Amino acid sequence: MSYKQKKAHQKAQRLQNLKDNTATLEDLYVEFESHDEGRLLNLTKYGVQFSPSTEKWYDKWGKERFGMKGLIEYMKREDRDG
């Protein structure tokens, strides 16, 4: 795979992640504010900034984390612990 093909594939993957992860949050009825055409989501209830295209997110203490699964577990834990 050439460099240009790899970059095109990565761009397509990020776009698909953006759509899928935003839809997942909507399906879970998570309220968020969208910024930069949906590239950054502020999950106000949880104090989280989330980039759905890269699955990178920052918790309320500013610690960088990765992954949609971890974000969902974090939200469940916050809901449980208050």
Phi and psi in degrees as GROMACS dihedral restraints (atoms count N, CA, C in turn):
[ dihedral_restraints ]
;  ai    aj    ak    al  type     phi  dphi    fc
    3     4     5     6     1   -76.7    20    10
    4     5     6     7     1   168.0    20    10
    6     7     8     9     1   -60.0    20    10
    7     8     9    10     1   -45.1    20    10
    9    10    11    12     1   -63.7    20    10
   10    11    12    13     1   -39.9    20    10
   12    13    14    15     1   -65.2    20    10
   13    14    15    16     1   -41.8    20    10
   15    16    17    18     1   -63.2    20    10
   16    17    18    19     1   -45.0    20    10
   18    19    20    21     1   -62.3    20    10
   19    20    21    22     1   -41.7    20    10
   21    22    23    24     1   -64.0    20    10
   22    23    24    25     1   -40.4    20    10
   24    25    26    27     1   -64.7    20    10
   25    26    27    28     1   -44.2    20    10
   27    28    29    30     1   -63.0    20    10
   28    29    30    31     1   -40.2    20    10
   30    31    32    33     1   -63.6    20    10
   31    32    33    34     1   -44.0    20    10
   33    34    35    36     1   -63.4    20    10
   34    35    36    37     1   -39.7    20    10
   36    37    38    39     1   -65.2    20    10
   37    38    39    40     1   -42.4    20    10
   39    40    41    42     1   -62.9    20    10
   40    41    42    43     1   -39.8    20    10
   42    43    44    45     1   -64.4    20    10
   43    44    45    46     1   -42.1    20    10
   45    46    47    48     1   -66.0    20    10
   46    47    48    49     1   -40.8    20    10
   48    49    50    51     1   -60.1    20    10
   49    50    51    52     1   -42.3    20    10
   51    52    53    54     1   -57.7    20    10
   52    53    54    55     1   -47.9    20    10
   54    55    56    57     1   -65.6    20    10
   55    56    57    58     1   -48.7    20    10
   57    58    59    60     1   -64.7    20    10
   58    59    60    61     1   -46.6    20    10
   60    61    62    63     1   -70.2    20    10
   61    62    63    64     1   -36.3    20    10
   63    64    65    66     1   -65.4    20    10
   64    65    66    67     1   -42.4    20    10
   66    67    68    69     1   -62.4    20    10
   67    68    69    70     1   -38.5    20    10
   69    70    71    72     1   -61.9    20    10
   70    71    72    73     1   -45.2    20    10
   72    73    74    75     1   -63.3    20    10
   73    74    75    76     1   -39.1    20    10
   75    76    77    78     1   -64.9    20    10
   76    77    78    79     1   -40.5    20    10
   78    79    80    81     1   -63.5    20    10
   79    80    81    82     1   -30.4    20    10
   81    82    83    84     1   -87.2    20    10
   82    83    84    85     1     3.8    20    10
   84    85    86    87     1    58.3    20    10
   85    86    87    88     1    38.7    20    10
   87    88    89    90     1   -87.1    20    10
   88    89    90    91     1   126.2    20    10
   90    91    92    93     1   -81.8    20    10
   91    92    93    94     1   135.9    20    10
   93    94    95    96     1  -149.8    20    10
   94    95    96    97     1   157.7    20    10
   96    97    98    99     1  -104.7    20    10
   97    98    99   100     1   130.1    20    10
   99   100   101   102     1   -96.8    20    10
  100   101   102   103     1   134.7    20    10
  102   103   104   105     1  -130.7    20    10
  103   104   105   106     1   154.8    20    10
  105   106   107   108     1    55.2    20    10
  106   107   108   109     1    51.7    20    10
  108   109   110   111     1    56.5    20    10
  109   110   111   112     1    37.0    20    10
  111   112   113   114     1    86.7    20    10
  112   113   114   115     1     1.8    20    10
  114   115   116   117     1   -76.8    20    10
  115   116   117   118     1   -18.8    20    10
  117   118   119   120     1  -134.3    20    10
  118   119   120   121     1   127.8    20    10
  120   121   122   123     1  -118.6    20    10
  121   122   123   124     1   130.5    20    10
  123   124   125   126     1  -100.3    20    10
  124   125   126   127     1   114.5    20    10
  126   127   128   129     1   -91.0    20    10
  127   128   129   130     1    89.4    20    10
  129   130   131   132     1   -61.5    20    10
  130   131   132   133     1   -38.0    20    10
  132   133   134   135     1   -61.8    20    10
  133   134   135   136     1   -32.4    20    10
  135   136   137   138     1  -103.6    20    10
  136   137   138   139     1    -5.5    20    10
  138   139   140   141     1    66.4    20    10
  139   140   141   142     1    35.3    20    10
  141   142   143   144     1  -114.6    20    10
  142   143   144   145     1   138.6    20    10
  144   145   146   147     1  -106.5    20    10
  145   146   147   148     1   127.2    20    10
  147   148   149   150     1  -129.7    20    10
  148   149   150   151     1   131.5    20    10
  150   151   152   153     1  -104.0    20    10
  151   152   153   154     1   102.4    20    10
  153   154   155   156     1   -65.4    20    10
  154   155   156   157     1   -24.0    20    10
  156   157   158   159     1   -73.7    20    10
  157   158   159   160     1   -35.3    20    10
  159   160   161   162     1  -105.5    20    10
  160   161   162   163     1    -8.2    20    10
  162   163   164   165     1    61.8    20    10
  163   164   165   166     1    24.2    20    10
  165   166   167   168     1   -91.4    20    10
  166   167   168   169     1   137.5    20    10
  168   169   170   171     1  -146.2    20    10
  169   170   171   172     1   155.0    20    10
  171   172   173   174     1  -118.3    20    10
  172   173   174   175     1   127.9    20    10
  174   175   176   177     1   -78.1    20    10
  175   176   177   178     1  -179.1    20    10
  177   178   179   180     1   -67.2    20    10
  178   179   180   181     1   -12.2    20    10
  180   181   182   183     1   -97.4    20    10
  181   182   183   184     1     0.8    20    10
  183   184   185   186     1    86.7    20    10
  184   185   186   187     1     9.4    20    10
  186   187   188   189     1   -79.3    20    10
  187   188   189   190     1   130.9    20    10
  189   190   191   192     1   -76.8    20    10
  190   191   192   193     1   133.4    20    10
  192   193   194   195     1  -137.9    20    10
  193   194   195   196     1   166.3    20    10
  195   196   197   198     1  -134.2    20    10
  196   197   198   199     1   149.3    20    10
  198   199   200   201     1   101.5    20    10
  199   200   201   202     1   137.9    20    10
  201   202   203   204     1   -70.0    20    10
  202   203   204   205     1   -39.0    20    10
  204   205   206   207     1   -60.9    20    10
  205   206   207   208     1   -44.1    20    10
  207   208   209   210     1   -64.5    20    10
  208   209   210   211     1   -36.0    20    10
  210   211   212   213     1   -65.2    20    10
  211   212   213   214     1   -43.6    20    10
  213   214   215   216     1   -63.8    20    10
  214   215   216   217     1   -43.1    20    10
  216   217   218   219     1   -62.2    20    10
  217   218   219   220     1   -40.0    20    10
  219   220   221   222     1   -61.8    20    10
  220   221   222   223     1   -44.7    20    10
  222   223   224   225     1   -64.4    20    10
  223   224   225   226     1   -41.0    20    10
  225   226   227   228     1   -62.9    20    10
  226   227   228   229     1   -42.0    20    10
  228   229   230   231     1   -64.5    20    10
  229   230   231   232     1   -42.2    20    10
  231   232   233   234     1   -64.5    20    10
  232   233   234   235     1   -38.9    20    10
  234   235   236   237     1   -65.1    20    10
  235   236   237   238     1   -40.6    20    10
  237   238   239   240     1   -70.7    20    10
  238   239   240   241     1   -45.5    20    10
  240   241   242   243     1   -84.7    20    10
  241   242   243   244     1   -20.7    20    10
